[in-house]
């Protein structure tokens, strides 16, 4: 039920025309990237880095460097 109410709030926010939709979409994309980055195991990220890496691996590295990985996982679980 919480997901539905959050989705409704996002949809209502996107109806505004004062540049707010881009802010909302940006925040949603950041949350999606952070969520996806912590779902990979660290050894998968290490393997990907040895092949040049990918965007989620770099997001994971930044999150780990700044200490956001454990905080994000704790808040979501």
N, C-alpha and C positions, 0 to 999 in steps of 0.2 A: 504494500500500500504506500510505503514511503517513496518508493521509486516512481510510482504513478504521480504522486503529488509533486515530486521534484521535476518530473518531465513536464507537467502542466505549468509549473512556475517558469521553466525555461521557455516553453512555447509562448506564454504570455509576454515574457520579456522580449522575445524576438519580434513581437508585433509592433514594438515602439520603433519610431523612425529617427531617433536622434543619435545614431551611431552606436547605441547600446547593443544591438544584435552582434556586432563584431566583438565586443568585449565579452559577451556571454559565450559565443562560439570559441573564442580564444581560451577561455577558462576551461571549457568542456574538453577541448583538444589537449590541453596540458594535463588535465586529470586522466584522460584516456591514455596518454603516453606514459605517465607515471605508473598507472595501474598495469599496463602491458609490460613495462620494463621490469617491474619487480616479480612478474610471473615467471620469467626465465630464471633458471638456476645460474649461479655465478660461473660454473664451469662452461655453460653454454655461451655466456658472454665472452669468456676467455677464448674459446674456440673461434668465435666470430671475430674477435679483435685480431687474432693471428691471420685471418683472411681479409683484413681491412676494416672490419666492423660494419655496423649498420646503425641507423638512427637510434633504435631502442637501446643499443649497447652504449652509445654515447650519453643518452638520457640516464641510463642506469649508473654510468660512471659519475656523472654530475651529481646525481642523487646520493650516491655513496660518499662522494667527496665532501659534500655539505651536510651529510648526516640525515638526509631526508628519507632514506630507504626504510629504516626501522620505524620512524615516526609514521610514515604513510601506511605501512603494513599494520601497525598497531591501531591506527584510527579506523581503518577499513574492516578489521576482523573483529 
